[in-house]
Amino acid sequence: MSLLLAGKVGSNIASVSAFYDYYAYGGALDVGKASTNAVVNSSILLLAVNVILTQLLLI
C-alpha cells in the first residue's frame, strides 16, 4: 500500500511540475511564478489524491 502511494505521489509531483515549467515563458520572474504555482498545485493535488487512495484502499 505504501509503495502505491509513494509512486502516485512521485508521479503527481513530477507531472504537475513538468506541466507548469513547460508553459513558463518570459524572464526569471515568470519562471519563479510558474514554479510557485507548480508547488502549490502539486501540494493540493497531493492531499486530494492521498485522501482518495487511502479511502479506496481501506475499503
C-alpha positions in Angstrom: 0.0 0.0 0.0 2.7 2.4 0.9 4.6 1.7 -2.4 1.5 2.5 -4.3 1.0 5.8 -2.5 4.7 6.7 -2.9 4.6 6.0 -6.6 1.5 8.1 -7.1 2.9 11.0 -5.1 6.1 11.0 -7.1 4.3 10.8 -10.4 1.9 13.6 -9.4 4.7 16.0 -8.3 6.7 15.3 -11.5 3.8 15.7 -13.9 2.5 18.9 -12.3 5.9 20.5 -12.2 6.7 19.5 -15.7 3.4 21.0 -16.9 3.9 24.3 -15.2 7.5 24.6 -16.2 6.9 23.7 -19.8 4.4 26.5 -20.2 6.5 29.1 -18.4 7.6 31.9 -20.6 9.3 35.2 -20.1 12.1 36.0 -17.8 13.2 34.8 -14.4 10.2 36.4 -12.7 7.7 34.4 -14.8 9.7 31.2 -14.2 9.6 31.8 -10.5 5.8 32.4 -10.6 5.4 29.1 -12.6 7.5 27.2 -10.0 5.5 28.6 -7.2 2.2 27.7 -8.9 3.6 24.2 -9.5 4.5 23.7 -5.8 1.1 25.0 -4.6 -1.0 23.0 -7.1 1.2 19.9 -6.5 0.6 20.1 -2.8 -3.2 20.4 -3.2 -3.3 17.6 -5.7 -1.1 15.5 -3.4 -3.6 15.9 -0.5 -6.6 15.1 -2.7 -5.0 12.0 -4.2 -3.8 10.8 -0.8 -7.3 11.1 0.7 -8.9 9.3 -2.3 -6.4 6.5 -2.4 -6.5 6.0 1.3 -10.3 5.7 1.3 -10.2 3.3 -1.6 -7.5 1.1 0.0 -9.3 1.0 3.3 -12.5 -0.5 1.9 
